[in-house]
Amino acid sequence: MTNNLPTNPQSVFERFQDSVKDKMADLVADSLPDEVLTEMVQRAVEEMLFSDRITHTNKYGSERKIDPSWFKDEVMKIAKPLIEQTVREKIEAHESDIEQAIADMIIGNEMMARFTNALAERLDKSFQDGIQEIRSAIMYR
C-alpha cells in the first residue's frame, strides 16, 4: 500500500510559508522588516491550518459550531482508510482468537447468570425460612 504523505511535512509548510512571505513582500514592497513579515506569515499559517474552525450558526453569533482544523481534517482523510485497513487485517489475522474470546465471554456470562440465579434462590429460601420462624415465634408466644 502506498502512502500519499509527504516525506517531510515540515519542509512543505516551510515552502508554503516562504511563498506566502514572498508574495506579501512584493505587495507591501519593503515597508515591513523581514522579521515582522515572517511572524505575520507564521501566525497566518498557524491560524489557517491548525486552529479549529468556528462557524456562527445564527445571525446574532451567539450559537456556534466548532469544526476541527483543516490540518486535522486532512490527516483524518488520509489516516481513516489506513486505520480501517489495519483493523481489518488484524481481525482477519486473529479471527480464531477473537471467536474464542467471544465464546469464553458468553460462557462466562452464562455461568455468572446461573450462579447469580442459584444464589438468589438460596437467599430467597433462607429469607423466607427466617421470616417464617419469626412469625411462628410471634404467634406462639
Summary of the structure (lengths in Angstrom):
residues: 141
radius of gyration: 33.8
end to end distance: 87.2
largest distance: 110.5
contacts: 280
relative contact order: 0.05
helix: 74%
strand: 6%
